[in-house]
Amino acid sequence: MDDERLVELFVQRSEEAVALSEQRYGPRCLRVAENILGNRQDAEECVSDALLAAWNAIPPARPARLGAYLARIARN
């Protein structure tokens, strides 16, 4: 599934958007968070927080590159 379709699922408030985003981009976000935090459990919680933040931000945000958007949230 492409990013445009995933963002559309977020806009429609479909919980499937979170599950599919975690499946597709979770490992990348986990690596980003784990490199910063140095702890796997904290990194997993950070990824969950990033997905929740995306859920709350989309809409009105409509990121063109969802993976980069999620990684930025996880990094912050």
N, CA, C and O atoms as a GROMACS GRO file, in nm:
protein
  304
    1MET      N    1   0.086  -0.117   0.000
    1MET     CA    2   0.000   0.000   0.000
    1MET      C    3   0.090   0.123   0.000
    1MET      O    4   0.188   0.130   0.074
    2ASP      N    5   0.056   0.220  -0.083
    2ASP     CA    6   0.139   0.340  -0.092
    2ASP      C    7   0.103   0.442   0.017
    2ASP      O    8   0.001   0.430   0.084
    3ASP      N    9   0.190   0.541   0.031
    3ASP     CA   10   0.173   0.641   0.137
    3ASP      C   11   0.044   0.720   0.121
    3ASP      O   12  -0.023   0.752   0.219
    4GLU      N   13   0.010   0.752  -0.002
    4GLU     CA   14  -0.113   0.829  -0.026
    4GLU      C   15  -0.236   0.756   0.028
    4GLU      O   16  -0.323   0.817   0.090
    5ARG      N   17  -0.242   0.626   0.005
    5ARG     CA   18  -0.355   0.546   0.054
    5ARG      C   19  -0.352   0.536   0.206
    5ARG      O   20  -0.457   0.542   0.271
    6LEU      N   21  -0.233   0.521   0.264
    6LEU     CA   22  -0.224   0.516   0.411
    6LEU      C   23  -0.270   0.647   0.473
    6LEU      O   24  -0.343   0.646   0.573
    7VAL      N   25  -0.228   0.759   0.416
    7VAL     CA   26  -0.271   0.889   0.467
    7VAL      C   27  -0.423   0.903   0.454
    7VAL      O   28  -0.489   0.956   0.543
    8GLU      N   29  -0.477   0.854   0.345
    8GLU     CA   30  -0.622   0.860   0.327
    8GLU      C   31  -0.695   0.778   0.434
    8GLU      O   32  -0.802   0.817   0.481
    9LEU      N   33  -0.637   0.664   0.474
    9LEU     CA   34  -0.696   0.585   0.582
    9LEU      C   35  -0.692   0.662   0.713
    9LEU      O   36  -0.787   0.655   0.792
   10PHE      N   37  -0.584   0.735   0.738
   10PHE     CA   38  -0.577   0.820   0.858
   10PHE      C   39  -0.687   0.926   0.853
   10PHE      O   40  -0.755   0.949   0.953
   11VAL      N   41  -0.703   0.989   0.738
   11VAL     CA   42  -0.805   1.093   0.722
   11VAL      C   43  -0.945   1.036   0.748
   11VAL      O   44  -1.030   1.102   0.806
   12GLN      N   45  -0.967   0.914   0.704
   12GLN     CA   46  -1.096   0.848   0.726
   12GLN      C   47  -1.110   0.795   0.868
   12GLN      O   48  -1.215   0.741   0.905
   13ARG      N   49  -1.005   0.810   0.949
   13ARG     CA   50  -1.002   0.766   1.089
   13ARG      C   51  -1.016   0.614   1.100
   13ARG      O   52  -1.078   0.562   1.193
   14SER      N   53  -0.958   0.544   1.005
   14SER     CA   54  -0.958   0.398   1.007
   14SER      C   55  -0.842   0.348   1.093
   14SER      O   56  -0.727   0.386   1.072
   15GLU      N   57  -0.872   0.264   1.190
   15GLU     CA   58  -0.768   0.208   1.276
   15GLU      C   59  -0.671   0.121   1.198
   15GLU      O   60  -0.559   0.094   1.243
   16GLU      N   61  -0.712   0.076   1.082
   16GLU     CA   62  -0.625  -0.002   0.994
   16GLU      C   63  -0.502   0.080   0.954
   16GLU      O   64  -0.396   0.024   0.928
   17ALA      N   65  -0.517   0.212   0.948
   17ALA     CA   66  -0.405   0.299   0.912
   17ALA      C   67  -0.290   0.283   1.009
   17ALA      O   68  -0.174   0.278   0.968
   18VAL      N   69  -0.320   0.276   1.136
   18VAL     CA   70  -0.216   0.262   1.238
   18VAL      C   71  -0.148   0.126   1.226
   18VAL      O   72  -0.026   0.117   1.229
   19ALA      N   73  -0.227   0.021   1.211
   19ALA     CA   74  -0.171  -0.114   1.200
   19ALA      C   75  -0.083  -0.128   1.075
   19ALA      O   76   0.026  -0.185   1.082
   20LEU      N   77  -0.130  -0.078   0.964
   20LEU     CA   78  -0.053  -0.088   0.840
   20LEU      C   79   0.072  -0.002   0.845
   20LEU      O   80   0.177  -0.041   0.794
   21SER      N   81   0.062   0.116   0.906
   21SER     CA   82   0.179   0.203   0.919
   21SER      C   83   0.283   0.141   1.011
   21SER      O   84   0.403   0.150   0.984
   22GLU      N   85   0.239   0.079   1.118
   22GLU     CA   86   0.333   0.013   1.208
   22GLU      C   87   0.401  -0.104   1.138
   22GLU      O   88   0.521  -0.126   1.155
   23GLN      N   89   0.326  -0.178   1.061
   23GLN     CA   90   0.382  -0.292   0.988
   23GLN      C   91   0.486  -0.244   0.886
   23GLN      O   92   0.592  -0.304   0.872
   24ARG      N   93   0.454  -0.136   0.815
   24ARG     CA   94   0.542  -0.090   0.708
   24ARG      C   95   0.658  -0.006   0.758
   24ARG      O   96   0.771  -0.023   0.713
   25TYR      N   97   0.633   0.085   0.852
   25TYR     CA   98   0.734   0.181   0.895
   25TYR      C   99   0.782   0.162   1.039
   25TYR      O  100   0.875   0.230   1.083
   26GLY      N  101   0.720   0.070   1.111
   26GLY     CA  102   0.760   0.046   1.249
   26GLY      C  103   0.907   0.010   1.266
   26GLY      O  104   0.973   0.067   1.353
   27PRO      N  105   0.960  -0.081   1.185
   27PRO     CA  106   1.103  -0.116   1.201
   27PRO      C  107   1.197   0.002   1.179
   27PRO      O  108   1.296   0.017   1.251
   28ARG      N  109   1.166   0.087   1.081
   28ARG     CA  110   1.249   0.205   1.058
   28ARG      C  111   1.244   0.300   1.177
   28ARG      O  112   1.348   0.349   1.223
   29CYS      N  113   1.124   0.326   1.226
   29CYS     CA  114   1.108   0.415   1.341
   29CYS      C  115   1.173   0.356   1.465
   29CYS      O  116   1.231   0.429   1.546
   30LEU      N  117   1.165   0.225   1.480
   30LEU     CA  118   1.227   0.158   1.594
   30LEU      C  119   1.378   0.175   1.590
   30LEU      O  120   1.440   0.202   1.693
   31ARG      N  121   1.439   0.161   1.472
   31ARG     CA  122   1.584   0.181   1.460
   31ARG      C  123   1.622   0.323   1.496
   31ARG      O  124   1.720   0.345   1.567
   32VAL      N  125   1.546   0.420   1.447
   32VAL     CA  126   1.574   0.561   1.476
   32VAL      C  127   1.568   0.585   1.627
   32VAL      O  128   1.660   0.642   1.686
   33ALA      N  129   1.461   0.540   1.689
   33ALA     CA  130   1.442   0.561   1.832
   33ALA      C  131   1.546   0.486   1.915
   33ALA      O  132   1.596   0.538   2.014
   34GLU      N  133   1.577   0.364   1.874
   34GLU     CA  134   1.672   0.284   1.952
   34GLU      C  135   1.813   0.342   1.942
   34GLU      O  136   1.889   0.337   2.039
   35ASN      N  137   1.849   0.398   1.826
   35ASN     CA  138   1.980   0.461   1.813
   35ASN      C  139   1.993   0.584   1.903
   35ASN      O  140   2.102   0.614   1.952
   36ILE      N  141   1.885   0.652   1.924
   36ILE     CA  142   1.887   0.771   2.010
   36ILE      C  143   1.879   0.733   2.157
   36ILE      O  144   1.954   0.785   2.240
   37LEU      N  145   1.787   0.642   2.189
   37LEU     CA  146   1.760   0.609   2.329
   37LEU      C  147   1.852   0.501   2.386
   37LEU      O  148   1.881   0.501   2.505
   38GLY      N  149   1.896   0.411   2.301
   38GLY     CA  150   1.983   0.303   2.347
   38GLY      C  151   1.912   0.196   2.428
   38GLY      O  152   1.977   0.114   2.494
   39ASN      N  153   1.780   0.195   2.423
   39ASN     CA  154   1.702   0.100   2.501
   39ASN      C  155   1.584   0.053   2.417
   39ASN      O  156   1.506   0.135   2.369
   40ARG      N  157   1.572  -0.076   2.398
   40ARG     CA  158   1.469  -0.131   2.310
   40ARG      C  159   1.327  -0.102   2.361
   40ARG      O  160   1.239  -0.064   2.283
   41GLN      N  161   1.305  -0.119   2.491
   41GLN     CA  162   1.170  -0.097   2.545
   41GLN      C  163   1.128   0.049   2.531
   41GLN      O  164   1.014   0.077   2.495
   42ASP      N  165   1.219   0.140   2.560
   42ASP     CA  166   1.187   0.282   2.544
   42ASP      C  167   1.162   0.315   2.397
   42ASP      O  168   1.074   0.396   2.365
   43ALA      N  169   1.239   0.253   2.308
   43ALA     CA  170   1.222   0.276   2.164
   43ALA      C  171   1.086   0.225   2.117
   43ALA      O  172   1.020   0.291   2.036
   44GLU      N  173   1.042   0.110   2.166
   44GLU     CA  174   0.911   0.058   2.129
   44GLU      C  175   0.800   0.152   2.174
   44GLU      O  176   0.703   0.173   2.102
   45GLU      N  177   0.814   0.207   2.294
   45GLU     CA  178   0.715   0.302   2.344
   45GLU      C  179   0.716   0.430   2.260
   45GLU      O  180   0.612   0.490   2.234
   46CYS      N  181   0.835   0.471   2.218
   46CYS     CA  182   0.849   0.589   2.133
   46CYS      C  183   0.777   0.568   1.999
   46CYS      O  184   0.711   0.660   1.949
   47VAL      N  185   0.788   0.450   1.942
   47VAL     CA  186   0.720   0.420   1.816
   47VAL      C  187   0.568   0.425   1.836
   47VAL      O  188   0.496   0.479   1.752
   48SER      N  189   0.522   0.370   1.945
   48SER     CA  190   0.378   0.377   1.974
   48SER      C  191   0.332   0.521   1.989
   48SER      O  192   0.226   0.559   1.940
   49ASP      N  193   0.413   0.602   2.057
   49ASP     CA  194   0.381   0.743   2.073
   49ASP      C  195   0.382   0.816   1.938
   49ASP      O  196   0.299   0.905   1.915
   50ALA      N  197   0.474   0.779   1.850
   50ALA     CA  198   0.481   0.841   1.718
   50ALA      C  199   0.356   0.808   1.636
   50ALA      O  200   0.302   0.894   1.567
   51LEU      N  201   0.311   0.684   1.644
   51LEU     CA  202   0.189   0.646   1.572
   51LEU      C  203   0.067   0.719   1.628
   51LEU      O  204  -0.020   0.760   1.552
   52LEU      N  205   0.061   0.736   1.759
   52LEU     CA  206  -0.049   0.811   1.819
   52LEU      C  207  -0.043   0.957   1.776
   52LEU      O  208  -0.146   1.018   1.747
   53ALA      N  209   0.077   1.013   1.773
   53ALA     CA  210   0.092   1.153   1.730
   53ALA      C  211   0.048   1.169   1.585
   53ALA      O  212  -0.015   1.269   1.550
   54ALA      N  213   0.082   1.072   1.500
   54ALA     CA  214   0.038   1.078   1.360
   54ALA      C  215  -0.114   1.069   1.353
   54ALA      O  216  -0.177   1.141   1.276
   55TRP      N  217  -0.173   0.982   1.432
   55TRP     CA  218  -0.319   0.968   1.436
   55TRP      C  219  -0.384   1.102   1.472
   55TRP      O  220  -0.487   1.139   1.415
   56ASN      N  221  -0.324   1.172   1.568
   56ASN     CA  222  -0.380   1.300   1.612
   56ASN      C  223  -0.352   1.414   1.515
   56ASN      O  224  -0.426   1.512   1.512
   57ALA      N  225  -0.245   1.403   1.435
   57ALA     CA  226  -0.206   1.511   1.345
   57ALA      C  227  -0.265   1.500   1.204
   57ALA      O  228  -0.274   1.599   1.132
   58ILE      N  229  -0.304   1.379   1.166
   58ILE     CA  230  -0.360   1.358   1.032
   58ILE      C  231  -0.509   1.332   1.047
   58ILE      O  232  -0.545   1.234   1.111
   59PRO      N  233  -0.597   1.411   0.992
   59PRO     CA  234  -0.578   1.544   0.938
   59PRO      C  235  -0.559   1.646   1.048
   59PRO      O  236  -0.586   1.612   1.164
   60PRO      N  237  -0.518   1.765   1.023
   60PRO     CA  238  -0.509   1.837   0.896
   60PRO      C  239  -0.381   1.810   0.818
   60PRO      O  240  -0.375   1.837   0.698
   61ALA      N  241  -0.278   1.759   0.884
   61ALA     CA  242  -0.155   1.729   0.810
   61ALA      C  243  -0.182   1.620   0.706
   61ALA      O  244  -0.261   1.528   0.730
   62ARG      N  245  -0.116   1.631   0.593
   62ARG     CA  246  -0.127   1.530   0.487
   62ARG      C  247   0.012   1.508   0.430
   62ARG      O  248   0.044   1.556   0.321
   63PRO      N  249   0.097   1.434   0.504
   63PRO     CA  250   0.235   1.416   0.458
   63PRO      C  251   0.243   1.337   0.328
   63PRO      O  252   0.173   1.238   0.310
   64ALA      N  253   0.330   1.383   0.239
   64ALA     CA  254   0.350   1.313   0.112
   64ALA      C  255   0.435   1.188   0.132
   64ALA      O  256   0.418   1.088   0.062
   65ARG      N  257   0.527   1.193   0.228
   65ARG     CA  258   0.614   1.079   0.258
   65ARG      C  259   0.589   1.038   0.403
   65ARG      O  260   0.653   1.089   0.495
   66LEU      N  261   0.499   0.946   0.421
   66LEU     CA  262   0.457   0.905   0.555
   66LEU      C  263   0.572   0.845   0.635
   66LEU      O  264   0.582   0.871   0.755
   67GLY      N  265   0.658   0.767   0.573
   67GLY     CA  266   0.771   0.706   0.644
   67GLY      C  267   0.862   0.811   0.703
   67GLY      O  268   0.904   0.800   0.819
   68ALA      N  269   0.895   0.913   0.626
   68ALA     CA  270   0.980   1.022   0.675
   68ALA      C  271   0.908   1.100   0.785
   68ALA      O  272   0.970   1.142   0.882
   69TYR      N  273   0.780   1.119   0.769
   69TYR     CA  274   0.699   1.190   0.869
   69TYR      C  275   0.700   1.116   1.002
   69TYR      O  276   0.720   1.177   1.108
   70LEU      N  277   0.679   0.986   0.998
   70LEU     CA  278   0.679   0.906   1.120
   70LEU      C  279   0.818   0.900   1.183
   70LEU      O  280   0.832   0.906   1.305
   71ALA      N  281   0.921   0.888   1.100
   71ALA     CA  282   1.058   0.884   1.153
   71ALA      C  283   1.093   1.015   1.221
   71ALA      O  284   1.161   1.015   1.324
   72ARG      N  285   1.048   1.126   1.165
   72ARG     CA  286   1.074   1.257   1.227
   72ARG      C  287   1.004   1.268   1.362
   72ARG      O  288   1.062   1.320   1.458
   73ILE      N  289   0.881   1.221   1.369
   73ILE     CA  290   0.809   1.223   1.497
   73ILE      C  291   0.882   1.135   1.599
   73ILE      O  292   0.901   1.176   1.713
   74ALA      N  293   0.923   1.018   1.558
   74ALA     CA  294   0.994   0.927   1.650
   74ALA      C  295   1.127   0.989   1.696
   74ALA      O  296   1.166   0.976   1.812
   75ARG      N  297   1.196   1.057   1.605
   75ARG     CA  298   1.323   1.119   1.638
   75ARG      C  299   1.303   1.232   1.740
   75ARG      O  300   1.385   1.250   1.830
   76ASN      N  301   1.195   1.306   1.724
   76ASN     CA  302   1.171   1.418   1.816
   76ASN      C  303   1.120   1.368   1.949
   76ASN      O  304   1.094   1.448   2.039
   0.00000   0.00000   0.00000
